[in-house]
Amino acid sequence: MKYDGLYRDYWTKQVARVEDLRKKISERGTTPAGRLFPDLEDLVIGTGRRLDATIMFTDICGFTGRTSLTAEQQEMLLRVLNLYFTEMIKIITDYGGTVEKNTGDGIMAYFEDHSAGTAGENSTQRTLACAMTMQAANLELISPILRASGTTPIQYRTTIEHGPITIARLGPPRAFNAIVAIGNAANFANKMLRWVGPDQIALGLAACNRIPISWRREFATLAPASTGWTYGTPPQPYPIYLYSGRWKTLL
């Protein structure tokens, strides 16, 4: 799979996939939202695997403001989330990402360097390409379905950062335990969400420095001095970059 554009053959398959998913959700009624997690058996509790990766967070805007008091409202919200999360997670896996968490209104995923099997492959460029494909799918495929059903489309925000993280399994052996990502890159990507608005994609400095110069021309600096985060010696404000680029044509 190529990551330097949105290719027609992939988009055609995606259109068919979303329509098929819409039909299945409609036919089956209420179903749990799609969730993908790393295999817990891959790690012993209390241990971790260290890797260099790009971290991506997404967060639905205004999720708590959606009315879900009655059984009918809750059923409709479940169908909306099922459609949205199933397709978003499928795109992430298509781009070689691993979904660590699906929190009900957000996703955390990581994209490991070289996981696509290509020497020198850049996980950050792949993550950003994935984020743009997710935006395209939400705006062009999912939103029209929701509008046609009388439901407000979903808006969400995305943050991306790169750095060394430890993927660990935590929790008691015979009760709840889960996979978590430990490291500054994961923490920073999560905290960046507060500075990002609906349908926006933001990158931290480390992620920005890893994408092609031609892609950086789409950047606008976003609140670099007001976050309170610093780096280097002497300390300098850690900038966040708002990425305004989107896929414009099919290749």
SULNOR-V102378 format. One record per backbone hydrogen bond with DSSP energy under -1.0 kcal/mol. CO is the residue of the C=O (numbers start at 0). NH is the residue of the N-H. If there is no record, write none. Layout:
CO/NH + CO/NH
//
This chain:
5/250 + 6/10 + 7/11 + 8/12 + 9/13 + 10/14 + 11/15 + 12/16 + 13/17 + 14/18 + 15/19 + 16/20 + 17/21 + 18/22 + 19/23 + 20/24 + 21/25 + 22/26 + 23/27 + 24/28 + 38/41 + 39/42 + 43/46 + 46/168 + 48/166 + 50/164 + 51/112 + 52/162 + 53/110 + 54/160 + 55/108 + 56/158 + 57/106 + 58/156 + 62/65 + 69/73 + 70/74 + 71/75 + 72/76 + 73/77 + 74/78 + 75/79 + 76/80 + 77/81 + 78/82 + 79/83 + 80/84 + 81/85 + 82/86 + 83/87 + 84/88 + 85/89 + 86/90 + 87/91 + 88/92 + 89/93 + 90/94 + 91/96 + 92/95 + 97/109 + 100/107 + 104/59 + 105/102 + 106/57 + 107/99 + 107/100 + 108/55 + 109/97 + 110/53 + 111/114 + 113/116 + 117/120 + 121/125 + 122/126 + 123/127 + 124/128 + 125/129 + 126/130 + 127/131 + 128/132 + 129/133 + 130/134 + 131/135 + 132/136 + 133/137 + 134/138 + 135/139 + 136/140 + 136/141 + 137/142 + 141/145 + 142/146 + 143/147 + 144/148 + 145/150 + 146/149 + 154/60 + 155/198 + 156/58 + 157/201 + 158/56 + 159/203 + 160/54 + 162/52 + 164/50 + 165/181 + 166/48 + 167/179 + 168/45 + 169/177 + 171/174 + 177/169 + 179/167 + 181/165 + 182/186 + 183/187 + 184/188 + 185/189 + 186/190 + 187/191 + 189/192 + 190/193 + 191/194 + 192/195 + 196/199 + 199/157 + 200/242 + 201/159 + 202/240 + 203/207 + 204/208 + 206/209 + 207/210 + 211/215 + 214/217 + 215/218 + 217/243 + 219/241 + 228/237 + 230/235 + 235/230 + 239/221 + 240/202 + 241/219
//
